[in-house]
């Protein structure tokens, strides 16, 4: 039987994904970081999601390790595992998107100020 690779968790920051991979590998689970260079505006922030993947046979052990080290807040069951791992970074992603929007607005404001300064000062 062929084991397939599955997405264990998605992150918006590469460092967070690397920390989880390091933890799982130290516990003897082979896993990999995928999509480390998706399109992004700022270095280290991804819109598509940086994925941690592993073999499906290692999922239960990986979830146990994640619970033990605080990556999971609840005791998910098989029906909720994908939902739990899919929504773990919801708050962090929302904050990241808010920060990106805020930075974009600041840049736009600076550009407008520079343009108006040149226009009125000749």
N, C-alpha and C positions, 0 to 999 in steps of 0.2 A: 504494500500500500504506500502510495506516495504522499508525503506530508506537504501541505501547501503553506506558503507564507501568508500571514495575516497581520493586519495593523493592530497593534496592541493599544497604542495611544498616539494622539496628535498633539503637537506643541506649536506655539508661535515663535519660540526662541530656541535656537540651536543648542545653547548651553544647557537648557532644561532637558532636552532630549538626550544629550550626551551624558548627563548625570544619571539618568535612568538606565541607559545602556551600560554604563560602567557598573552600576549596582547589580544589574541582572547578570552581567558577565562574571562578576566576582562571586556570584552564587551558582555559576556553572551553566547558565542559560545563554545559548548563542542567539544574539539579536543584532539588528542593524538599524542604522539611521538612514532614512531615504528622503529624497526631495529636500536636500540641505540647501540648495540654491534656487528656490522658487523666486518668481518676480517679487521684488519688494522695493519700497521707497527708501527705507532706512536699513542699515546693516543689522542683521540679526533678527529682524521682524518679518515674518512670513504671512502672506494672506492665504496661501493655499494650504498651509499646514506642513510642518516637518513631522514625519512619521517614524515611529519606532515599530519595527516589524520583527516577528519571530515565527518559528514553526508552530503550527496549530497544536501539536502534541505538548508544547511547553506552556500553553496558555494558563492552565490552572495553577501551576507552580509560580509562574510570573505574577499572577494576580495575588497569590498568597504573600509573595515577597513585597509587592507594592502595598498591600494592606499593612504588613508588619512595619514598613518604613514610612507610613503616612501618606502614600500617594493616593489611597482610596479612603474615603470617609465612612463608607458603609460596607456591610457584608453582602455584596451582590450575589445573586444566584445565576444559574446558567441563562435564564431568560433575560436578566438585566445586565449581564456582563458587557455586552456591546454598548448598551445605553449608558452605563456608568463610565466606561472608558472613553466614549465619544464626547461626553459632556463635562469631563473633568476640568478642562481649561476654559470653560465658558466665561467666567468672571475675568480671567486674565486677558482673554481675547477682546472682551468688551472694553477693558481699560486700554489696551494697546490701540484699538481702533479709535478710541476717543483721543488719545494722545496724538495719533497721526493726524486726525482732523484738526486738532488744536494747532499743531506745528504748521500744517498747510495754511491755515488761516493767518498765522503770524507771518509766514513768508509772503502771502498775498498782500497783507497790510504793508509790509516793508517795501515791496515792489511798487505799490500805489504811492507811497510816500516819496520814494525816489523819483518816480515819474512826475508827480506833481511838483516836486522841488525843481526839477529840470525845466518843466513847462513854464512855471511862474518866474524863475530866475534866469531864463533865457538861455 
